[in-house]
């Protein structure tokens, strides 16, 4: 039986970030195996995301996580080194603009803005007049306020980040295998081995669950439950010849859609009110969401979108934590060598650099040394104690 010090279930951005940090961690010389069933990442949330990063969160820890994510993305060539093969992740800092349409939403933006600025963000809380001066293409008749991050927010090359992490990890000796975890062996409250679909069995000193929407399946193999499920999001790329605003921010509209420039086109999606769990293999786009939900609201918000054409669309999945829409990070209290990096609910890509580093620190040192992620720990799941993130897009 093969033996590895750490086995990572899932090799997209979260699993590869864990592998990268383990391979670069001072004092760690163990063997690391990453098990990934889809080496082309065709259905990975990493590949199908809208590749954005922001500091506008409602929880302090999420702001701090994204601050480090921003630093990593800006300095990817330095972090990943020559082995990573990344010169620039093409970060475009157009910012995020959240719109509110009620007193209750105003208060949420006001509180979030105060928290974010306290942590070094440059979020601005703007009244309708100030918004109108900055964003002349928007109809703001129903808007009561907006929060705008003019810097430190935007979008970047998602697959460039994944590829760089993977190459840098492999250059330091991490093994990647195309396979799927199908079973776990335990002894005395520890994971001892991992069984793979190929029939291979691998002895494991530690196991990291970075399996995305299938994270709950991996947990159940150890007799544990985590509240993770796949939630479908259909993304549309549209051409709108009367709406040319390449410097527009990523707009999060209080009526229930978001929009950002994508080259000469636009990218948009909605969060459906009916948002059921879906099968992890269901990637059929929901075209009707655009006709019924997005376009009427988009045209009302920005008259320049009177003429549009859908160029393409795809469906991706959020690995959604139905308890509190926040990540589940750290070791399981009852299985000390079983580590979780799950349930990021749509913001895992930007959180991967910090979470991967945190998991590596726990494995190597038994504690967080850079950024304390304990608020996101597994204990709150076992205690049914939500730690809610309300700024979910």
C-alpha positions, -999 to +999 in steps of 0.1 A: +000+000+000+013+034-010+018+059+019+015+097+020+018+121+049-011+141+035-038+131+010-060+159-004-094+150-019-100+176-046-074+193-068-091+225-080-081+258-065-087+249-028-070+216-029-041+230-050-037+259-026-034+235+003-008+214-017+011+245-027+014+258+009+023+224+023+051+220-003+064+255+006+060+253+044+092+256+064+099+223+083+076+201+063+092+175+041+063+150+039+048+134+008+015+149-005-010+133-029-038+153-045-067+131-058-087+149-086-112+131-108-114+158-134-079+170-144-093+192-171-115+210-144-144+211-169-170+212-141-150+226-113-164+256-095-130+272-100-133+271-138-170+281-139-168+310-115-169+347-124-133+350-110-139+380-087-125+393-055-138+418-030-134+431+005-171+439+009-181+412+034-201+413+066-177+392+087-143+405+098-125+372+090-138+371+055-125+406+049-091+396+062-091+364+041-097+384+010-071+410+019-045+382+018-061+368-014-056+402-030-020+404-019-014+369-033-031+377-066-012+410-070+021+393-063+014+359-078+048+357-097+067+363-064+046+338-044+045+311-071+081+316-083+095+305-116+080+270-112+044+285-111+048+300-146+026+329-138+037+365-147+005+383-141-031+372-131-045+403-149-063+417-119-087+444-130-096+467-100-129+482-113-144+477-078-177+464-065-209+485-062-236+472-039-270+490-042-296+493-015-333+501-019-346+503+017-338+515+052-329+480+063-305+475+034-290+510+041-282+499+076-265+467+064-243+486+040-235+512+066-224+485+091-205+466+066-187+497+053-176+506+088-162+471+094-144+471+060-128+505+065-117+495+100-098+467+083-081+488+057-106+487+028-115+519+010-152+512+008-173+543+003-209+547+014-226+569-012-260+586-013-280+587-046-266+620-057-230+608-053-239+576-070-254+595-099-223+616-103-201+585-106-224+561-125-243+582-150-255+551-170-276+539-141-312+547-132-312+552-095-348+562-089-354+533-064-319+534-048-314+547-013-276+542-010-247+523-023-213+510-011-185+512-036-150+498-033-130+519-058-098+499-052-088+464-040-118+447-057-124+434-092-117+402-112-088+382-124-075+351-142-090+322-123-074+294-143-041+312-141-042+311-104-052+274-103-025+265-129+002+284-110-006+268-077-007+233-093+026+238-112+044+252-082+032+224-059+042+197-084+076+213-089+081+208-051+072+171-053+034+170-048+019+141-067-014+145-086-035+115-096-066+113-117-089+093-095-118+097-070-119+090-033-145+063-027-139+052+009-119+059+041-104+036+067-102+046+104-086+034+135-089+049+170-105+081+158-080+088+130-081+083+092-056+057+083-061+051+046-080+063+016-096+040-010-098+052-046-121+043-075-093+027-093-089+001-065-058+017-052-055+021-014-033+048+001-021+051+037-027+086+049-011+105+078-038+132+073-067+138+049-079+172+036-114+174+023-113+199-005-139+182-027-162+211-034-198+202-039-189+166-031-174+175+003-204+161+021-199+128+004-163+126+017-174+135+052-200+108+052-173+082+044-160+090+079-195+089+094-197+127+097-222+151+083-216+187+070-244+208+056-229+212+021-249+210-011-246+221-047-265+252-057-267+261-094-258+295-109-263+302-146-240+329-160-247+348-192-223+366-215-243+393-234-236+419-261-252+453-254-240+477-281-257+507-265-241+501-231-203+506-235-188+512-200-156+492-198-146+508-164-179+499-148-176+480-114-192+447-106-227+458-098-247+439-072-283+452-076-307+450-047-334+437-071-315+404-074-289+404-102-252+412-107-234+425-137-199+434-148-179+441-180-162+412-197-140+427-224-164+443-249-193+424-235-210+419-202-213+391-177-245+388-156-264+363-134-291+362-108-296+345-074-330+328-079-355+331-051-362+294-055-327+282-049-329+244-044-300+220-040-292+202-073-274+171-083-236+177-084-237+164-120-265+189-131-249+216-153-278+224-175-281+262-178-314+279-169-320+301-199-353+313-186-336+331-157-324+357-181-357+363-198-378+363-166-355+377-140-324+394-153-332+414-184-363+432-170-344+443-140-312+452-159-331+473-184-349+491-156-315+498-139-296+508-171-316+520-202-285+513-224-294+476-221-324+480-243-308+459-271-290+428-260-279+395-274-269+364-254-236+352-268-231+322-245-241+309-211-230+282-186-240+268-153-217+264-124-222+253-088-217+270-054-206+246-027-232+260-004-232+258+034-268+259+042-262+266+079-247+300+075-232+305+039-197+306+054-167+283+049-160+252+071-123+252+077-101+232+101-097+198+118-127+178+129-129+177+167-135+140+167-111+130+140-079+150+146-062+142+112-093+150+091-092+186+078-120+205+061-119+232+034-155+232+023-187+252+019-174+285+006-208+294-009-195+312-040-163+329-027-139+300-025-117+312-054-107+344-036-103+326-003-081+298-015-047+315-008-055+322+028-074+290+036-048+268+019-021+285+040-042+280+072-048+243+065-010+238+059-002+256+092-026+234+111-011+202+096+025+213+101+023+232+133-010+223+150-021+259+150-028+289+128+003+312+126-006+337+099-044+343+102-066+328+128-094+310+109-109+293+140-142+312+137-148+291+106-141+258+124-160+226+124-172+229+160-199+254+151-213+229+126-215+202+153-232+227+177-256+240+151-242+275+158-244+297+127-217+322+119-236+339+091-221+358+062-249+380+048-230+395+019-234+366-004-237+373-042 
